[in-house]
Structure formats: C-alpha cells, structure tokens
C-alpha cells in the first residue's frame, strides 16, 4: 500500500466518525490517483439523510486534499445474506448476529 493509499484510508476512517447511518451494512471503496468509487450497501432503500452521511464522508475526505478526487458514490440494497457486494477496500462492515444465530439454529 502506498503512502497516498494509507493517507486516504486514514482520512476515510476519521471522516466516518459520527457518519455511520442506521441500516448501513457495508462501506467499501476503490481508488486511483485521481478518483474514488464508493459503494454503500444498506439493508433497505436508504433515506436522504442516510445518503447524506455517506456524502459527508467523501466531502470530508476531499476537504483534506489539495487536489480533489473525482468521486462516484453508489448505493445498493442487499436483502440476502448470501449476496455480498464489495469494492476493493472494505471500510466498514456491520456485525449481523441474526445471520449467525439462524445458521446455528439458535
């Protein structure tokens, strides 16, 4: 991992503080030198304020950079536990106890 990639990851983790909305299952991203693609996976169709939290994360990231990254933000709904969608770098994953209890027969 390059110094640039480490800096971006650190800035993203910091920007995520107080910006994780209810219903977010996973947040992942892929990065080039000039752009970032973000995938936010929710358990139901996200409301405007939930999307705003994700936009805030990327806004805070770009606010720390001299040259802004071109951004692509995609929102998906994942209702199946067997259908996990992620980009290259996983930033956040919610623990889903129900998934494991059901599999264990609890």
C-alpha positions, -999 to +999 in steps of 0.1 A: +000+000+000+014+034-010+017+064+013-012+080-007-034+050-002-026+049+035-034+086+038-067+082+021-077+052+043-068+072+074-088+102+063-118+080+054-117+063+088-116+097+105-144+110+083-166+080+092-167+091+129-204+100+136-213+094+099-224+058+100-262+058+095-285+032+108-291+005+081-256+006+066-243-029+062-210-023+045-190+006+031-162-001+006-142+018-020-117+016-048-091+042-055-070+056-083-046+086-082-074+109-094-107+092-083-125+073-057-155+050-061-176+043-030-202+016-025-226+019+004-247-012+010-278-008+030-304-033+044-333-013+029-336+016+005-316+044+021-334+076+030-320+111+021-303+116+055-287+082+053-272+091+019-262+125+032-240+107+058-221+089+031-218+121+010-204+138+042-177+112+045-165+118+009-169+156+014-147+155+045-121+134+026-119+159-003-118+188+022-084+175+034-069+170+000-051+197-021-065+182-053-100+168-050-106+132-061-133+127-087-160+107-068-185+081-077-209+070-049-232+041-054-260+030-031-273-006-031-297-026-011-287-061-001-315-081+014-299-115+011-271-127+034-256-148+006-252-119-018-223-098-006-212-069-028-179-050-021-153-030-038-116-035-034-112-019+001-137-026+029-140+003+053-170-008+074-190-040+079-218-043+104-220-075+125-252-093+118-259-116+148-292-128+133-274-143+104-252-165+126-279-174+151-302-185+122-273-206+107-266-222+141-303-229+147-304-207+178 
